[in-house]
Amino acid sequence: MSDNLNELISSPVVPLTPEWQSPTYQAEAKHARALHDESSERYWSWVGEQLRWIRRYDTLVEGDLSDFRYYGGGAINVADNCVNRWAENPATRDKYAVVWEGEPGDIRKVTYAELADEVGRLAAGLAELGVERGDVVAIYLPNMVEAFAAIHACNHIGAIYTVIFAGFSEEASRSRLEQAEPKVVVVADASYRRTKLVPLLDTLRRARRSVPSVQNTIVVDRTGRGVALEEGEIDYRELVQRQPGPAPMAEMDANDPAFLIFTSGTESKPKGIVHSAGGFLAGTWSNVHWQVGPEQDDVYWVAADVGWLTFPIQAVVGGLANGMTIACYEGALDTPTQDRFYEICEKHSVTKILAAPTVLRMLRQFGDELMARHPLPQLKLVTTQGELLDSDTFGWTNTRFAGGVPVVNAYGQTETGSTWTYPIYGVDDMKAGSVGVPTPGHLCLVVDDSGNPVPPGIKGNLVLTHPFPTLARTVWKDHQRFLDTYFSRFPGYYATSDEAVIDHDGHIWILGRSDDVINIAAHRISTMEIEEIVNSHPQVIEAAVVGVPHATKGTVPAAFIVIKDDDQERIIEQIRVAVSDQLGRYAALEHIYVTANVPKTRTGKLMRRLLRDVATYGEPRGDTSSVEDHSAIEAVTQAVAAVDA
């Protein structure tokens, strides 16, 4: 292992200050971990007791990782647990479920009672259109209240919902629709992004021409333009308002399919990951309970897109299952000014935030003067996931942002259906950049390439060893692909395809995807190790390191950097020296490309596969439909061309 990685995983513990501690969650976590120590099944039985069942399950868990059932024989409804149970309670019926703001500044606040009414009537509207239990409904919406209502309307009647990212192109949308074969699509006429209209309905009209399964489209008039509807298109508001009451609520087996979400594809088709009704509900309740620590007056802003799995986990299902008030924002976080992020927090009294680490790096880049104008005294937590969190950004957030707040850095995947390792809110101490220890109900190992466990401090392949409720059940219409992708490399284990190391305190450090672990002249190193050094340079705003082919060394590292206005050549040389000094000459950066921007998804995830394409071929070869700002692709392409010229 490199000295730099040794130094990284030897980072000191960052203890919770007294004001960050929660006696309530400390007592609960102690109890939950005691149950887990007896068996993970004891823990998930306790979680089951927190839910409202139509018929209690008779078998807790059976089967193995590739074919299991949780809460067998139980009947449950997700919408009932996320919406109805709070709407029926006099203490919570008038509590806000969703506080929404659009990019132009329009605001809508919906109580649990109001959301329950809209969900029930929309469910009746779907039933009127012929949607039955097990049918697929596609939701092609921006962040808005109607996305919450549409998802839970599907849950109410037992339809399978699939969310399609509102930034997808016609081709990317078509690909997912063709595979999912939805009977109905719920779409907005358009959404606002960086003051411009994103024409969702127009894109859908073109995409659905090759999708004969779509019988009707429900159109939300987001912009108020009164767009003329075509045959088979129904106005959302009219459909809801003409229903006399809610549809009958479906009694779902806990293992029935409920949620279909597609991974991003490169060369092959995107995989449709299937999550279950009761399993996804139980796991996301647990996830939010420990990661966010819901408290009485919380306003929880999930600064992510509804098309990113994090939003259904943390906001639509897990957040509402915990009875939280969810803040939801439609547009770009820096539009029309860099104050927008802070203004949303102030206007809606946000107490807890989930965001990708790139959002924190953006705020840090905006500077201390802006931060000083918006002190955010009510903020109690920042939690991150979806990207590697560098130690410098952790330190800035932990000590300076909003006066210093605890940072819960979490890890999970589309396939795991939740994040499952992180420091529990108000309970666990932190380490800069680690993802804590596995939460109750989850078990993992780090193994070598032969599948043998490695000791603490040694990097290897991260695998899961026991099933848990939110773990994916199959790949849509291709179970063999599910088995081949996740269970063939390490039989008996679920392979995350991520490399990791567990330190001597039990903290997990994610080193990136296995394809981000590069072999340089027989030396294996994670690009994360190099990226950590590059990001630590005081003049670097953002950096991404990828491996590119080399004729003699096999693979070499290349860095894309966004820097402050300064001596470019001096910065490049300092970065080269720092990497070689800290890791050794074998890890020396072959290329350093200075760019004005790097491609990210709308939710802030760096698109490293596109950077690999551009560094290798001079252009992107994979799917670019989820790129937030396509000018970033042009920027990195020009940066590579300038160096290689």
N, C-alpha and C positions, 0 to 999 in steps of 0.2 A: 504494500500500500504506500502511496506517496506521502511525504511528510505533510503536504498541504491537507490531505484528507484526514490524516492523524490529528492535525491541529484543529480541523473543522469539527470532528466528532468529539474532540476533547473540550469543546466550548463549555464555559462554566454555566451552571444552572442559574437561571434568572428567577429568583423567588417571587412569589406573589406578595405584594405589599399588603398590609392589613386591610386597606380600603378596597383591594381587589378580591379579597377572600369572601366566600359565601358559606356561612355555617350550615345553611339549609342543604346546599349541594354537597358539602363535605360529608354530612351525615348520610345523605342518600347514596353518594358514590361509594362510601365505605360499605353500606349494605349491599349495593349492586355488585361490588367486586367480591364480597364474601360469597354471594350466590354463584358468581362466575367461577370462583376457586373450587366450589363443589362440582360444578359442571356448567358449561355454557347453556345447557338446556334449562337449568334452574333459573338462569338469568332471563331467558326469553319467555319463560312461564310468567315471571314477574311483569315483563313488558305486556304480555297478553292481558294481564289484570288491569292495565291502565286504559284499555280500549272498551268500546261498547259493542257487545256481540248480540246478534239476533238469535243465534244458537251457539252455545259454548262448544268449543272443539273437544274431541275425545282422545286425540293423539297429538302430542306436542311436535315431534319430529320423527321422520323415518326416511331411509334412503341414504345415499352418499352424495358427494359434492356435485356429481354430474347429473344426478336424478334424485331429488329430495322433495319432501313435502313438509311444510310447517303448519301447525294448527289444523291438522287433518280433521275433517268432519264438522268444522266450525262454519257458521254462516255469519257474514259481516257485510257492511256496506261502507265504503270509504267516505262518500259524501256525508253519510250520517255521522261519522266520527269527526269529520273536519268542519262541518257546517251546522247540521241539524242539532247536534247535542249542545252546542253553544247558543243557538237561536232559541232553543226551548228553555234554557236556564234564565230565570229572571235577572240573575246577577250579571249575565254576559250578553243577553240578547241585543242590548243597545251599545255594546262595545264595538268599536270600529274593527272590522276584519281586514279591510284594505283601505289604505290612504294612497290615492293615485295622483300623479302629476304628469301631464303631457309636456313635451318639449316646448310648445308655445306658451306654457304657463297655466293651462286650464287644469282644474282640480276636481276630483270626485272622491267623496268619502262614503264608504258603504259599511253599514253595521252588519253583524252576523244575522240579524233577523231579515234585513233587506237582501243580503246575499242568499240566504236560504230560499226566499221567495223567488228570486231570479233563477237560481239553480233549478228549483222544482218546475217552474214554468218552461224554462228552456228544455229541460228533460222531456216534458210533455210535448213540446214542439218537435224535438227529435223523433219521438215516438209517432207523432202525426205524420212525419215524413218517411216512416217505415223503418226507422232504425230500431233494431232488436238487440237483445243480449248477445254479445259475441261479435256484432258488426263493428267495423272500424270507422272512426270519425277522425278526420285530419283537422288539426287546429293550426292555421297559418295566420297568426296574429302577432302584433307587437305587444310589448308590455302594456296591458290595460286590464281593467276590471273584468271585461268580457272573457279574457283568457282564463281567469279563475272560474267564472261561471260555466264556461264551456267544458273545462276539464271535469268539474264536479257534476255537471249534467250527464256526462258520459258515465261517471262513476255511479250516479243515481240509478240509471237504468241498466247498468252492466255492459255498456258498450266499451270497446277498447279504443283509447285515444292515442293519437300519435302527434307530437308537436313538430312542426316544421319551422326552422329558423327563418325569421322574417327578412333576413338579408340574403337568402338563397336566390340564385339565378333561376331562370326558367328551366334549364337543363337539370340543375340539382334538385329542384322541386319535383320535376317530372319523374326523375329516377326514384325518389322516395314514394311518390304517389303510385307509381306503377307497381312497386313491390308491396306496398301496404294494401292496395285495392280498397280505399275507403268508399263507403256508401254516400257519405256527406262530408263536405269541407266547410269549416267555419273560417271566414276570411274578413279582413278589414279592406275597405276600398283603397286605403293607403295608410302609411305611417309617416311620421316626421323624424328625420334624422339629419342633424347638422343644418337645420332650417329648410331642408329640401324634402319634397314628397317622394316616398318610396312606393311605387305603384303596385301594390300587392295584388289587387284584383286583376289588373291587366296581365300580370305575370301568370297568375293562376289560370286565367282564361286560355292563354296559349298552352300552358303546361298540361291542362286536363284534356286536351283534344285526343291524346293517346291513352287516356285512362277511362275506359268505358264503365268502370264500376261506379264512378261518381254520378249519382242520380240528381243530387241537389246541392246547391251552394248557399250557405247562409251568410249574408253580407252585413257587416257592421259598418255603419256610416261614420267612420272615425273623423273625417274632415268636415262633415256637414255640407258637402257639396251637392248632395242629392244625386249621386251618379245613377244614370238610367240602368235598370237591371234587365238582364237578358233572360231568355227562357231557362227555367230550372234554377233561377236565382231568387232568393227570398230575403226580404229585409229582416234583420235580426230583431229589431225592436217590435215590429209588427207581429212577428211570430210569437214572441214572448207575451206580448200584451193580449193576444187573442185567446190565450189558454185560460180556462176557468180555474185551474189549480194545478198542483204538482202531479207528475206522473207517479204511478205506483213504484215503490222503491224495490229494487232487485235484492234478493238474498243471495249473496255471492259466496261460493266456496273460497276459503282463504287463498287457495292455490290457483284459482281461475286467472287467466291472463287479463291484465287490465291496462297495461301501459307498454307502448311500443315506441322505442326511440332508436334512431339510426346513428351509427358512428360515421364519421367522415371517411369517405373512400378516397383512395389514391388510384391504384391501377384496377383493383377489383371493385365490385359493387359494394356500397355501404352495407354494413351488417345491421339487421334489425334486431335489436336486443329486446327481449320480452321480460317484463317484470310482472309479478302477481299482485292480486288485489290486497289480501290481508298481509302478505309478506312485505310488500312495499310500504304499506301503512305502518306496520309495527316497526320496521327498521328505520323509517324516516322520523317517526315519533321519537325513537331512541336517539337518533342522530342529532336532531335539533335540541332535545332535552339536555344532552351533555355538552354539545359544542357551543350552544348559545346561552343555555341557562335561562329559560323564560322566567321573567319576573313581572309583578303585577302591572306596572305602568310602562312596560317596554314598548317601543316602536322600533321594529326590526326592519332595516332596509337591506333587502337582498339586491345588491347592485349588479345584477346579472340579467341575461336575456331569457325569456320564457322558453326559447328554443335550446338552451343549454341545460343539461340534466340538473344542474345545481338548483335551478329555479323551481321545478316541481318538487325536488327533495326538500329544500329549505323553506320555500314560501307556500306553494299551492297545497302540498300535502303535509309535510312535516311541520311547517310553521302553523298552519291552521289546526292541525291535529292537537297542537299544544295550546290552542286558544289565543294565539298571539295577534297583535296588530301588525300587519305587513305594510311597509312603505314600498311603493312600486313606481318606478320612473320610466318614461318611454324613451327618452332621447340620449344624445351624447352627453357625457359628464362634464364637458368643457365648453358647452354651447348655451347661450351666445358668448359667455365670457368664462374665464378660468375660475370665477367665483361660484359657478353653478353647483358644483358638488357641495360646497359648504352651505350655500343658500338652501338647498333641499334639506340638509340636516337641521338647520336652524328653523326653517318654516314648519317642519313636521315633527319637531322635538325628537329626532332620532336618537335612540340610546345605544343601539347595537348595529353594526354594519358588517355585511359579508361582501368581499370584493376580491378580485384577482390581485396578486402582488403587483401586476403592472399598473393597476389603478393607484396603489400607494407610491410607486415610483413616479408616476405622473404628478401626484400631489407634491411629492418631494421636489421634483423639478420646478414646479411653479414657485417655490421659494418660501422663505420664512415670513416675509412681509405679508403675503396673502394669508398665510396661516394665522398670523398675529391678529388680522382683522376679523377672524372667525374662530374664536377660542374653543367653541363647542364644549362647554363645561358639563353638559348632560351626558356626554358620550362615555360608555362604560366598557365597550369591547369592540375590537376589530378582529374579525376572523377571515382567514384567507384559504383558498384552495384553487386547484386547476392549473397552477404553475409552481415552479420551484421558487421558494422565498429565500432571497439572499440575506446574509447576516447583516449587511449594512442597512437594508430597508427595514428589517426587523428592529434593529437598534434605533433607527430614527422614529419608527412608529411607537415603540415601547417607551421612549424617553422624551419625545418632543411633540409628536402629533397629538393635538387636543390636550396638551400638557402631559402626555404620556399615558398610554392605555395598554392593557394586556393584549397580546397578540396570540390568538389560538390558530395555529397553522395546521391544517387538516389535509388528509390524503384519502382519495378514493378514485373510482373509475366509473365510467358509464355502466360497465358490467357489474360492479359491486352494488350499484343502486344507492349508495350512501357513502359518506366518508366514514372510516372505521378506525383510524388512529390519529390521535391529537390529544393535547392536554385538556382535560375537562375544565370547563369554565368555572372559575371561582374556587378550584380545588388543586389543580396540578401546577407545579412549577414548570417553567419553559426553558428551552434552549434555542438560541438563535439559529433558525433554519431547520431544526428537526421537526418531525411531525408527531412528537410525543410517543406514547405507548399505546398499544391496542386498547380500545374501550371494551367494556364488558360485552361478552357474547361473540368475540372475534379472536381467532387464533391464527398465527402465521409462523413461518420459518424463513430464514435466508439459507439457500442451498447452493452448492457448487453445480457445475454443469452436468454432473452425474446424478444430481438429486440428493446428495448427502448434506446434512446440515453443517454449517460452518460455525466456528466459535465467534463470540463477540469481537467486534473490531475488524472482521474480515468481510469484504464485500462479496456479494453473490447475487443470486436470483431470488426475488421476493415471491413467495407462494403462500396461498391460503390452505389451511389444513382441515377445516371443518365448515360445513354449510351454515349460513345464517340467512334470515328471512329475505333481505333485499337482494341477495345474490341472483344474478340472471338465471332464468330457467331454460332458455333455449335461444337460438337464432331463428327469427321468423321464417317459417317454411323451409328450414334447412338445419335440422338438428345435427346432422353429421358434421356440418361446418362448425357448429358449436363445440362438439366433442374434439374435433381436430385442432381447433384454434386454442382452446383453453386447457385441455386435459391430456394431449398426446405427448407433450415434451416431458412432463414429470408425472407419470401415472400415479393416481391417488391424490394428487394435489391440483389446485387451480393455479395456473401460471399467470401472473400479472403482466409478464413481459417487461417488468421494471427491475432495474438493478438497485440494490439497497445495501446498507450495513446497519447492524444493530450494535450500539455502543455498550459499554460496560454498565451503564445505568438502565439499559433496556430501551432507550430511545431509538426510534427508527429514523434513518436518514435516507431519503429517496435520492438516488443519483441519476435518475433519468431513464428513459426507455432503453431497452437492451440495444436497440439500433442507434442510441446515442452514446453507447459505450464503444469506443473506437480502439482498434488494435494498431499501434504505431510500432513497426519493426519489432513485433512480438511483445510489446508492452501494452497491456490493457489499461485504459483510463477513461473515466467518464468525462464527457464534455462539461458536466456541471462543475467539476473541480477546476477546470480552466476558466469557466464563466465566472465563478466566484471571485477569482483573482482579477479578471478584467473589470468586473463591476465595482471592485473596491477602489479603482483609480478615481480620485476626486473630480476629474474632468469628464468622466463617463456618465452620461445620463441613462443610457440603456445599452445592453449588450446581449448578444446571442452567439454561442459557439456551436459549430456543427462540424462533422467529419466529412471530408471529401476525398475521393480516390487519388492515389499517388502511385506512379509507375514502379517505384522501388520500395517505398515504405508501406505500401498497402493502403493506408488511410492517414491523412494528416488533418490537424485542426485548422479551421478558418473562423475568424471572428468578424461579426458585423457590429459596428459600434456607432452610437449617436453621441456626439460630444458637445460640450459647451464651446463657445467661441474662444479659441485659443490657438496656440501653435500646434497645428495638426501633426507635423512630422515629429515634434518632440514627444507628444502624447503617444504616438504609435511606438516610438522607440522605447519609452518608459514601460509600456505594456509588454512589449517583447521581452525586455530584460526581466520584468517582474515574473512572468510566466516561467521563463527558463531558470531563474534563480530559485523559485519556490517549488517547481515540479521537476526540474532537470531539463537538459537540452533536448532530450528525446521528445518532450511535449511542446517544443517551441512552435509558436503559431506560424504556419506556412503563409497565411494571408491575413491581412487586417483590412477590412473594407469600411471606410467611413461613409455613412449614409445619413440622409436627413430623416429617415424613418425606417421602421421595420414592419413587415406585414403582421397584423394581429387579427384575431376574430373580434367580433363586436363586444365580446365579454372580456377582451384583454389578453387572451392567450397568444403567446408568440408562436408563429407558424414556422417552426424550424424545418419541417420537411420542404417547404417552399424555398427557404434559404439554402438548403442542401442542393435543390434542383438548380437554382440560379448560380451557385458557386461551381457546380459541376458542369452544367450544360449551357449556362448563359441565359437561361429562361426557365420559368416554372413549367413542370411537366404534369403535375397533379392537379386536383380539383382546387380552383381558386374562388369558388362561389361564396365561401364563408369569410372572405377577407373583408374587414371593415372599410379600409381605405385603399382602393386599388392603385392610388398614386404611390403607395409604399412599395409595390412590386416594381414599378418603374424606377423608383429611387435606388433600390438595391441592385437592380439590373444595370443601371448606369454606373453604380459604384464598382461593380465587378468588372464591367467593360473598361472603366478608366484605369484600373490597376493592371488588367491583363493586356491592355493595348500595347 
